[in-house]
Amino acid sequence: MDQTTTRYFLTYNSVKLPLKLVNEITETELNHRNFYYRGIFADTGQLLHCQKIVYGEVESEHHYRYGDNGVLVWAQISEDDEVREIEM
């Protein structure tokens, strides 16, 4: 099974998928934040899963799947009780 790493960020700066999470913070710094992004990354560095956490609750999330060439081929976006799937 592939290894994954969970990392935390303050925001993102991308309009394209997958989101590009920026301004990384440590797990210790989460106690001082009202919201943050939790990213789960493959050992290849690709973002697999992203959640926006607001006051301890998941407000929105993205799931990503990549092709053998490393290019994003599928995304699922859950936000405001709506789930959308996008095939690239």
C-alpha positions in Angstrom: 0.0 0.0 0.0 1.2 3.5 -0.8 2.2 5.8 2.1 0.4 9.0 2.7 1.2 12.1 4.7 -1.2 14.5 6.3 -0.2 18.2 6.3 -2.0 21.4 7.3 -2.3 24.7 5.4 -3.9 28.2 5.9 -5.2 28.6 2.3 -4.8 27.7 -1.4 -3.9 29.8 -4.4 -5.3 27.9 -7.4 -8.4 28.2 -9.5 -7.6 24.9 -11.2 -7.9 21.4 -9.8 -6.2 20.0 -7.8 -6.1 22.8 -5.3 -2.6 24.1 -4.5 -2.4 24.4 -0.8 -0.1 27.1 0.6 1.2 28.6 3.8 1.8 25.3 5.6 1.4 25.2 9.4 2.3 22.6 12.0 -0.2 20.4 13.8 0.6 22.3 17.0 -0.5 25.6 15.4 -4.0 24.1 14.7 -5.1 25.0 18.2 -4.9 28.7 17.3 -6.9 28.5 14.1 -10.6 28.8 13.4 -10.2 27.2 10.0 -7.5 25.5 8.0 -7.0 23.0 5.2 -6.0 19.4 5.8 -4.3 17.8 2.9 -3.5 14.1 2.5 -0.6 13.6 0.1 0.7 10.5 -1.7 4.3 9.6 -1.4 4.7 11.1 -4.9 3.6 14.5 -3.5 0.2 14.5 -5.2 -2.7 15.8 -3.2 -5.2 12.9 -2.8 -7.7 14.4 -0.4 -8.3 17.9 0.9 -10.7 19.1 3.6 -11.5 22.6 4.7 -12.0 22.5 8.5 -14.0 25.3 10.1 -14.4 25.3 13.9 -13.5 21.6 14.0 -16.1 20.6 11.4 -15.5 19.5 7.8 -17.0 22.3 5.6 -15.9 21.0 2.2 -13.7 18.4 0.8 -12.1 17.3 -2.4 -11.0 13.8 -3.5 -8.6 13.4 -6.4 -7.6 10.5 -8.7 -4.6 10.6 -11.1 -3.8 8.6 -14.2 -0.7 6.5 -14.7 1.0 9.6 -16.2 0.4 11.6 -13.0 -2.2 13.9 -14.5 -5.5 14.5 -12.6 -8.3 12.4 -14.2 -11.1 12.6 -11.7 -12.3 14.9 -8.8 -15.1 14.7 -6.4 -16.1 17.9 -4.6 -18.4 18.0 -1.6 -19.6 21.4 -0.4 -22.9 22.6 1.2 -24.4 19.1 1.1 -23.8 18.9 -2.7 -21.5 16.4 -4.2 -20.1 16.9 -7.8 -17.9 14.5 -9.7 -15.7 15.9 -12.5 -13.9 13.7 -15.1 -11.0 15.4 -16.8 
